[in-house]
């Protein structure tokens, strides 16, 4: 579906919503007609709103995205790296290292695999 501005023989512009889902142009609804440019813009806005409502389209507003991102990042208190336990933890267990019951040992081994050159990250 789309919006069409059709100029009539009298010089008036008609605002129409056209459906082409079946392969042929089919008039869904005529919103209105006018020769005044301001009135035509109002009709176009009305047609856009009707088209979004009919299609069930949700429009996301990204005009203030920077403040939303900053507030989101400021609300994060801490993070935890859990992906290594899902992937490398299974390998750790399959090798048989899970027989060592010390949790710190497992964490040190997995973090050393993730950051092989950084002893600092491992100790953190």
N, C-alpha and C positions, 0 to 999 in steps of 0.2 A: 504494500500500500504506500502511496505517496501523495503529496499535495501538488495540485496543478493550478497555475494561474492562467486562465483562459480569457483572452480578449475577444469580446463580442463585436458584432458589426456596429453597434451603437457607440463603441469606445469604452464601454464599461468592462471592468475586469471582474470575472467570477472566480471565486476561490472554491475548489472542489477537492474532495478526497477520492482518489481513484484506486480501485483494486485490480491488480493484474495477476492474481493467484491462479486463475484458470487459463492463462495464456492470452486472454482477450481483455481489453480495457473495459471495465465496468464501473459506472458511477456509483460510489458508495454513499456519498452525501455531499450536497452543496451547502457550503457554510454561509455564503452571502456574496454580494457583488456591490461594487462601488467604483467611482471614478476618482475619489479622493485618495491620495497616497497614504495619508495617516490612517484612514479607515481600512485600507487594504492591509496595512501592517497589523492592525488590530485583528482583522479576520485571519491573517496568517498565524498569529499567535494562538487564536482560538482553535484553528485547524490543527496546529501542532499539539496542543493540549488534548484535543479529542482523539487524535491519532495515537498518542502515547497511552491514553486511557483505554482505548479499544484494544491495542496490542498488548497491554499489560506491561509496558516498558517502564523500568525504574531508572531514573537518572541520578547518577552520583555527582555530588558537588565537590570538586577538587580545588575550589578557589582559595580555601584557607587550609591547604594541606600541610604547609610548613608548621603552623602552630599545633596542629593535631599530631604530627610526627614528634615534635619536641615534647609535647605533654605526655605522649606514650613512652618515649625514651626516658623521661624524668621519673615516670612511675615504676620503671623496672628497678627492683631492689637488688636482685642478684640473678645470676644465671648458672646453669650447671650443664656440663658436657655429658650427655647421657648416651649419645650415639655409639661411642666406642664400646660401651658395655654390651650393647645389642649385637654388634658385629664381631668385635674382637673377643668379647667375653665368652662367646660360644667356642671359639677356637681355643681360648685359654683353658676352658673346661674339658674339651675333647683331648687336648694334649695330656691332661692329667694333673695340671698344676692346681686344680681346685681341691686337691687333697691337703694342700697347705691352707689351713683355716684362717690365716691372718689376712684381714681385709686390706690392710695397708700394702701388703706384698702385691696383691692383685692390682690395686690402683697404681702402684709404682711401675709395674711391668707394662700395663696398658698405656699409661701416659708416656712412658719411655718409647713405646712403639709409635705413638702419635707424634711426639716431638723428639726424634732421634738425636738431634744435635744440641738440644737445649736441656742441660742439666738443671737450669734455673726453673723451667716450667715443671719439671718433674718434682723438684723439691717444694714448689708452691702447692 
